[in-house]
Amino acid sequence: MSLQTIEIKSEKITFDKEKTKAYRTDFNKPCDCQDCRNYYKHIERNKELVEFLNNFGIDYNCTEEVFSWDWENDNNSLIHHEGYYGVFGKIEGEEFEFEKFGVKITFQKGASVPCDRTGEYFWICIEGDFPYILEEERDLPITFSQRVQKLNVIGKIKAIFNKK
């Protein structure tokens, strides 16, 4: 174990870069969905952020989870992305966040992100609103009103079958 200690925002962080770098499971292998690929592409273009993550042993393509939602659900709207990266180690003090490299960076002691890690670990969350930049047609998510319409149609179909 090769622990390193740094201080960010007056908080002491101890971590194992090599253990973090070597950790690969089904939970943190790159996802191929359109939202994740859009997120990875933005992070890839942000060389300073990639280097920041590398300093912790993090491959930016290996998130535990990326949460994404579209602000306006059209081809030109921004997509809010939150990428969670697990790091073996601990935050000595309080959780904290700051803005740097054009994104919000949060150091969290716990989060409701699925993983199979054991031992001490914390999360680094990268959060930002990004445009869609992939060179393929964008799959827009289903809107709330579309979901309600779909449920209404399904409900009507079920009612027809229940009458028979």
C-alpha positions as CSV (number, residue, x, y, z in Angstrom):
1,M,0.0,0.0,0.0
2,S,1.4,3.3,-1.0
3,L,-0.6,6.1,0.7
4,Q,-0.3,9.7,-0.4
5,T,-1.6,12.7,1.6
6,I,-2.5,16.0,0.1
7,E,-4.5,19.0,1.3
8,I,-7.2,20.6,-0.7
9,K,-9.4,23.5,0.6
10,S,-7.8,23.0,4.1
11,E,-9.0,19.4,4.1
12,K,-6.5,16.5,4.5
13,I,-7.0,13.6,2.0
14,T,-5.1,10.3,2.2
15,F,-5.4,8.0,-0.7
16,D,-3.8,5.0,-2.4
17,K,-3.2,6.0,-6.0
18,E,-2.0,2.6,-7.2
19,K,-4.9,0.7,-5.6
20,T,-7.4,3.1,-7.2
21,K,-5.7,2.8,-10.6
22,A,-5.7,-1.0,-10.5
23,Y,-9.3,-1.3,-9.4
24,R,-11.5,-2.4,-12.3
25,T,-14.9,-4.3,-12.0
26,D,-18.2,-4.3,-13.8
27,F,-19.1,-1.2,-11.7
28,N,-16.5,1.1,-13.2
29,K,-15.9,-0.1,-16.7
30,P,-16.7,2.5,-19.3
31,C,-20.4,2.7,-20.3
32,D,-21.3,2.9,-23.9
33,C,-24.6,4.7,-23.7
34,Q,-24.9,8.0,-25.5
35,D,-25.1,10.2,-22.3
36,C,-21.9,8.6,-20.8
37,R,-20.0,8.8,-24.1
38,N,-21.0,12.5,-24.3
39,Y,-19.8,13.0,-20.7
40,Y,-16.5,11.2,-21.4
41,K,-15.9,13.2,-24.5
42,H,-16.2,16.5,-22.5
43,I,-13.9,15.3,-19.8
44,E,-11.4,14.0,-22.4
45,R,-11.2,17.5,-23.9
46,N,-10.5,19.0,-20.4
47,K,-6.8,18.1,-20.2
48,E,-6.3,19.8,-16.8
49,L,-9.2,17.9,-15.3
50,V,-7.9,14.6,-16.7
51,E,-4.6,15.3,-15.1
52,F,-6.3,16.2,-11.8
53,L,-8.1,12.9,-11.9
54,N,-5.0,11.0,-12.9
55,N,-3.2,12.3,-9.8
56,F,-5.6,10.2,-7.7
57,G,-5.2,7.1,-10.0
58,I,-8.5,7.7,-11.8
59,D,-9.1,7.0,-15.5
60,Y,-11.8,9.5,-16.5
61,N,-13.6,6.8,-18.6
62,C,-14.0,4.5,-15.5
63,T,-16.8,6.1,-13.5
64,E,-18.8,4.1,-11.0
65,E,-21.9,6.0,-12.2
66,V,-22.8,8.9,-14.5
67,F,-26.1,10.6,-13.8
68,S,-27.4,12.7,-16.7
69,W,-30.5,14.7,-17.4
70,D,-31.5,17.0,-20.2
71,W,-32.5,20.5,-19.1
72,E,-35.0,21.2,-21.9
73,N,-35.2,18.0,-23.9
74,D,-34.3,19.4,-27.3
75,N,-31.3,19.0,-29.6
76,N,-29.8,22.3,-28.4
77,S,-30.3,22.0,-24.7
78,L,-27.6,21.4,-22.1
79,I,-27.2,18.0,-20.5
80,H,-26.4,18.0,-16.8
81,H,-23.8,15.3,-16.0
82,E,-22.6,14.0,-12.6
83,G,-19.7,11.5,-12.8
84,Y,-18.7,9.6,-9.7
85,Y,-15.2,8.2,-9.2
86,G,-14.3,6.0,-6.3
87,V,-10.9,6.5,-4.6
88,F,-9.4,4.2,-2.0
89,G,-8.5,6.4,1.0
90,K,-10.3,8.9,3.3
91,I,-11.2,12.5,3.7
92,E,-9.9,13.4,7.2
93,G,-12.3,16.4,7.7
94,E,-15.5,17.4,6.2
95,E,-16.8,16.8,2.7
96,F,-16.2,19.8,0.4
97,E,-16.7,21.1,-3.1
98,F,-15.2,23.7,-5.3
99,E,-15.2,24.9,-8.9
100,K,-12.2,24.4,-11.1
101,F,-11.4,23.4,-14.7
102,G,-14.9,24.6,-15.7
103,V,-16.7,22.0,-13.5
104,K,-17.9,21.5,-9.9
105,I,-15.7,19.0,-8.0
106,T,-17.1,17.4,-4.8
107,F,-15.2,15.2,-2.4
108,Q,-17.8,13.0,-0.7
109,K,-17.5,10.4,2.1
110,G,-20.5,8.6,1.0
111,A,-22.9,8.5,-1.9
112,S,-25.7,6.3,-3.1
113,V,-23.7,5.0,-6.0
114,P,-23.5,1.2,-6.6
115,C,-20.1,-0.4,-6.1
116,D,-18.4,-3.4,-4.7
117,R,-15.5,-1.7,-3.0
118,T,-14.4,-2.8,0.5
119,G,-12.3,-0.9,2.9
120,E,-12.0,2.9,3.1
121,Y,-12.9,4.9,0.1
122,F,-14.4,8.2,-0.9
123,W,-16.0,9.7,-4.0
124,I,-14.9,12.5,-6.3
125,C,-17.9,13.8,-8.2
126,I,-17.4,15.8,-11.4
127,E,-20.5,17.9,-12.2
128,G,-21.3,20.2,-15.1
129,D,-23.8,21.3,-17.8
130,F,-22.5,20.3,-21.2
131,P,-23.8,20.5,-24.8
132,Y,-24.3,17.4,-26.9
133,I,-21.1,17.0,-28.9
134,L,-21.1,13.5,-30.3
135,E,-21.1,13.1,-34.1
136,E,-24.3,11.1,-34.2
137,E,-27.9,11.9,-34.0
138,R,-29.0,12.6,-30.4
139,D,-31.4,10.3,-28.7
140,L,-33.6,12.6,-26.7
141,P,-35.0,11.2,-23.5
142,I,-38.7,10.6,-23.0
143,T,-40.3,13.7,-21.4
144,F,-42.6,13.5,-18.4
145,S,-45.7,14.3,-20.5
146,Q,-44.7,11.6,-23.0
147,R,-44.4,9.1,-20.2
148,V,-47.9,10.1,-18.9
149,Q,-49.4,9.7,-22.4
150,K,-47.7,6.3,-22.7
151,L,-49.1,5.2,-19.3
152,N,-52.6,6.4,-20.3
153,V,-52.4,4.3,-23.5
154,I,-51.2,1.2,-21.6
155,G,-53.9,1.8,-19.0
156,K,-56.6,1.9,-21.7
157,I,-55.3,-1.3,-23.4
158,K,-55.3,-3.1,-20.0
159,A,-58.9,-1.9,-19.4
160,I,-60.0,-3.3,-22.7
161,F,-58.5,-6.7,-21.9
162,N,-59.9,-6.7,-18.4
163,K,-63.4,-6.2,-19.7
164,K,-63.3,-9.5,-21.7
